[in-house]
Amino acid sequence: MTQKNNADNQDWEMLGHDPVPGYKTAFYIAVLVSVIYLAVAFFSGGSVAH
């Protein structure tokens, strides 16, 4: 193995990590809330009372 490949493998090992519990759930909740917000904004017509 060349020196470059060895360095790349060390970089990937540093980037590896165990998933932190709760972040995936928080991400899905944030996406769900934003989709609901956009759906309500779209279906309400976005009309402004004059």
C-alpha positions as CSV (number, residue, x, y, z in Angstrom):
1,M,0.0,0.0,0.0
2,T,1.3,3.4,-0.8
3,Q,1.8,6.2,1.7
4,K,-1.1,8.2,0.1
5,N,-3.6,5.3,0.6
6,N,-2.4,4.9,4.2
7,A,-3.0,8.5,4.9
8,D,-6.5,8.3,3.3
9,N,-7.4,5.4,5.5
10,Q,-6.3,7.3,8.7
11,D,-8.5,10.2,7.7
12,W,-11.5,7.9,7.3
13,E,-10.8,6.3,10.6
14,M,-10.8,9.8,12.3
15,L,-14.1,10.6,10.6
16,G,-15.8,7.5,11.8
17,H,-18.0,7.9,14.9
18,D,-20.8,6.2,16.8
19,P,-24.2,7.7,16.2
20,V,-25.4,9.9,19.0
21,P,-28.9,8.8,20.2
22,G,-31.6,11.3,19.7
23,Y,-30.2,13.2,16.7
24,K,-31.9,11.1,14.1
25,T,-35.3,11.5,15.9
26,A,-34.8,15.3,16.2
27,F,-33.9,15.4,12.5
28,Y,-37.1,13.6,11.5
29,I,-39.2,15.8,13.7
30,A,-37.7,19.0,12.2
31,V,-38.3,17.7,8.7
32,L,-41.9,16.7,9.6
33,V,-42.7,20.1,11.1
34,S,-41.2,21.9,8.1
35,V,-43.2,19.8,5.6
36,I,-46.4,20.4,7.6
37,Y,-45.7,24.2,7.7
38,L,-45.1,24.3,3.9
39,A,-48.3,22.2,3.3
40,V,-50.4,24.6,5.5
41,A,-48.9,27.7,3.8
42,F,-49.5,26.2,0.3
43,F,-53.1,25.0,0.9
44,S,-54.1,28.2,2.7
45,G,-53.5,30.0,-0.6
46,G,-51.2,32.5,0.8
47,S,-53.8,35.2,0.3
48,V,-53.4,38.4,2.3
49,A,-56.6,40.2,3.4
50,H,-56.8,43.7,1.9
